[in-house]
Amino acid sequence: MSSLHILSGGAAQGLVNQLRGAIYNETGRAVEGSFGAVGLMRDKLLAGEPCDVVILTQALIADLTSNGHVQPGSATPLGVVKTGVAVKSGEPQPKVDTPETLKAALLAAKGIYFPDPVKATAGIHFMNVLKQLGIDQQVAGALRPYPNGAAAMKAMAEASGAGLIGCTQVTEILYTPGVQLISLLPKEFELATVYTAAIAAKAEQPQAARMMIDLMAAPAAAELRRAGGFE
């Protein structure tokens, strides 16, 4: 039987992975597809890559719906995901809860790991934070951008040496072994993104796609969503 094809922002990767068994039991189909920067996933959908379920930011889903790439009425919010700061597990945890302490921690970091500053929601936002702090040029040599937050956190976990820091959506931090969330970004720089699942307009298996989305958004999965960083 054909698999369910998904194109999803990296924020939902942990949740989908936790529910793979339940999705298979409910639909009889395995989940295949890509997770990454939301802009890249949108581009894949627009380029015609096979897709039954698309999970992106609420704003992107609304735009894709209005342009005929997502089935009207199929959008279902999964929750709010905030952006946080992480270090390698077991490393000292610098204060980052105010603009001043965040600035000091970033200036002191030997490497700064974060997602794509062009196509990833958190990466775009983080670059703006650096500019607002006035340190984007000072820390340029320490920046370590990756295609998505999960890849950035995995790379930080595997990197040698101390004094590393990362910034991405909390879902990608919480599901990556070897890194730990130390704080959300300061209130002044908060990024809270609503992630939404929907059925692609050209879905080959729309009924199974609906079942998968309902499973992810169901009250029974609420604890999984909370544990993974969805609010």
N, C-alpha and C positions, 0 to 999 in steps of 0.2 A: 504494500500500500504506500502511496506517495507520502512524503514528509510534509510537515507544515513549514513553510519558509517565512523567516522573520528578518526584518531589518530594524535594528534597535539602537538607540543611544546606549552607551556603556553603562549608564546609571541603572538600567534594568537587567543587566546581565546576571547578577547574583540572584535576583528574584526568579528569573526564568530557569536558571540552573537548579534552584531549590525545588521547582515545581515540574521538572521534566518528567518525573515518574507519574505524577498525578495527571499531567497533560496527556501522556501516552495512554494511561488507563481510561481516561475520559473520551479521547478522540480516536485511539488506535493508531496514532501517528507520532513519530519522533519529530523533534524540533530541529531544524537546520537553519543556518543563516549567518548573519554578520552582526557584530556589535562594535560600535565605535563612535566617533564624533558625530553629533546629530547632523551637522551640515553634510558630512560625507555620506551618511545613511540616506538623507534626502536625495542627494545626487544619484546614488545607486538606484533608488526607486524611480526617479525621473528618467534614468538611462534605460529602464526596462528590465532591471534585474528581477527574477521571479520573487514575488512577495505576497504572502497571505496576510500577515500581521505586521504592522508598522508601529513602533513605539518611539515617539519623539516628544519634544516639548509641546505644550498645549498650543503655543503660537504657531509652530510649524505645522501641526496637524490641522489647525484651522485654515491655514493658508493652502495646504494640500487639498483639503476638502473643497474649498471655494474654487480651486482650479481643476477639480474633477479627478484627482489622483487617489482620493480616499472616499469610501462609500459614505454618503451623507447619513447622519444619524448613528454611525457606528462608533464614534469616539467615546472612550470611557476613561476618565482620569484614574490614575493609580496612586497618586499622592504627591506631596511636595518633597523635593530633595534639596537640601541645603549644601553649601560648599564649605569644606573644612580644611584644616591644616594637619599634617601628619609627619611623624618621624619614624625611623626604623624601630622596631620593637626592642625594648630594653635600653634605648638611648635616652639621654637627658631630654626632658620636655621643656623647651623654652616657653616663656609667657608670650602669648600672641593675641590676647583678648582685647587689646586696645591698638589704635593705629601706631602709637609710639613703640609698644613692645613688639608688634608685628614687624615694623620697620627695622628694629634692632636685630631681631632674629633672622630676618632675610639678609641683612648686611653681613651678618656673621656666618651665614651658611656657606659651606664649601661646594654644595650643589643644590639646585632648586628644581625639583621635578614637578611637571605639570602637563596637562594635555594641550593638544594642537591650538595655538593662539589665533588660528584663522577660522577653523571649522567647528571647534568644540566649545560649547557654551561656557564651561568653567575656565577653559584656556583663554578665551576672549576676555572674560571678566577679570581673570587674574592679571593679565597684561595691563588692563585699565587700572587695577589696584596699584600696580607698581608705578604707573605714571602719576596717579594721585598722590602716592607717597613721595614722589620725586626721586625715585631711586632706580628707574628702569635702565638708565645708562650705567650706573654704578654696579649693578648686579648682572649686567649682560653676559659677562664671562662665566657666571655660575649657572646660567639657565640651561635646563635639560628638558626641552619639549619632546613629547611623544605623541603618536597618533591619537591616543585617547587616555583617559585617566587611569584605566586598569593597567595599561601598558606602562604608564609612568610610575605607578605604585609598585608594580612587579620589578621594574628596573631599579627603583630605589631600594627595595628589599634585598636585591641581589648584589647591589653595589658594595664595594669595599670602602673602608674608611668611615670616619665619624663626621658629624657636623652637617648631615644632609637633612633637607626639609622638603616637603611636598605640599601641593595644594590642588585639590580636585573635589568632586562631589563626594559626600560622605558615603554613599552607597559603594563607590569604587574603593574607598579606603577600608571599610568594614569587611569587605569580602576578599581582601588581599592578605594572605599570610605574610608575616614578617614586617608589617607596618602597623602603626597604631594611631588612631585619631586622638589629637591632643586638644583641639578646640574648633569650634566654628570660626569663621572669619568674624572680626569685630562687627558690631551692629552697623557701623558706618559703611561697611563694605559688604553687607550681607547679600547673598545671592540665593534666593529661594525659587526653585523652578518646578512648575507643575508638569509631571510626565503623564502622557496620555497614550493609550493604545487604541488602535483603530484597524479596520479591515481595508486592505488595499483595494482600489477600484477594479484592478485586474486579478484579484485573488482567484486562484483555481479551486480553492476549498473554503469558500466563505462560511459555511456552516461550522466546520471544524475550527476555523479562525474565531468565530463568535464564542464557541465553547472555551477555547483557550483564554480569550480575554476575560470571560466571565469568571474563570477559575482564578486568574491573577487578581481580579478586583473583588472577589468574594469575601464576605466577613470571615470565613474559615481561614483565609490567608492573611488576615490582618496582622497577626503576630509575626509572620514571616516578613511582611512589608516593614513593620516597625523595626524588627531586628536588623533588617538590611538597610535602614536609613531613610525609609519613606515615612513621612508624617501625615 
